[in-house]
Structures are given as structure tokens and as C-alpha cells.
Amino acid sequence: MEEIMCPRCKENFEYDSNDTRPYIYHECSDGFMYGIKNPNLISRRKKWTPPVKFKPKKIIWQEFK
């Protein structure tokens, strides 16, 4: 079990390091449920990159003579 600090109430709480859910939920002392992104999944996700588009080659009309 690892510890993480809740950004809302600044309280440390334990979470399961093998959890694969996208969010970790913590109940603050006033009864409010706060969702935090799972730090285990941040490094596993691959960032999307747009496909590479190639520019067409310019035609030099003098080459056809």
C-alpha cells in the first residue's frame, strides 16, 4: 500500500498500488468524496501522436521534355 496526499483536504491516505481503475476515490473528513487520477496509470498510457503526412513531390515540367 502506498500513500498519497489528497489535494482537497491535504490528508495522507493509503491506496492500492495494483489498482487499475482510472481514479482513486478518497472520502474527506467532511464527507465529500474526491476523485484523484491513479498515479499508476499515468506512465502506462501511450500518448496519441497524429499520423505523419508526406507532401507530394513537386513536378518540374522541364523533366518531361
Secondary structure by P-SEA (a helix, b strand, c coil): cbbbbcccccccccccccccccbbbbbcccbbbbbbccccccccbbbbbcccccccccccccccc
